[in-house]
Amino acid sequence: MNASSIRLIYRTLALLVVLGVIYAVAKDPFRVAETRASVALLGLFGAGNHVIYIQPYSIAVLPSGAEPFEAVVTLSCSSLASALSIICMGAIAPRGRAFRRTFATLTAVGLVVGGNIVRITVSIVVGIFYGRGSLVLFHDWAGSTFTFIYTLGGFMIMLMMLMDKRAAIPRTQENHVEHV
């Protein structure tokens, strides 16, 4: 193992410690922000009369023609862990200048957080129209797919933004194809 690899390992470990502390400190305020953003998004799209923000992580859902229930944004529903993972990967990415890396990382984090707020909001909309059981089913099945897509999508967009065009495979006679 060379010195560069050892520095990368130490840098990654230090970053994990820092991000772990950020996670411990920010997990509750972040969940509150995601919960409030979901309620605001529901209000923006006209479903505000079916939801009430009642506690730091809870939303009272008032479905049409069904029993009201409480939707709780748990720690596992939050996108904070995914966002911090993207930050970690962006910080150790080998290519790109600091501004470019920061912009790419923040774009990916924005996609992850925004995607999660949409996931929470859509889950609640399902609960408004079809009741608590449907919200839970949608959250557990479709929500997992949403999480996978926005996290992987954010990471891929970050990588695409970081890729240097000059590092692409050079055109040669062997790999150049004429388009007619």
Secondary structure, DSSP 8 states (H G I E B T S, - for coil): --HHHHHHHHHHHHHHHHHHHHHHHHHHHHHHHHHHHHHHHHHHTT-GGGEEEEETTEEEE--TTS--EEEE--GGG-SHHHHHHHHHHHHH-SSS-HHHHHHHHHHHHHHHHHHHHHHHHHHHHHHHHH-HHHHHHHHHHHHHHHHHHHHHHHHHHHHHHH--GGGS----TTT-----
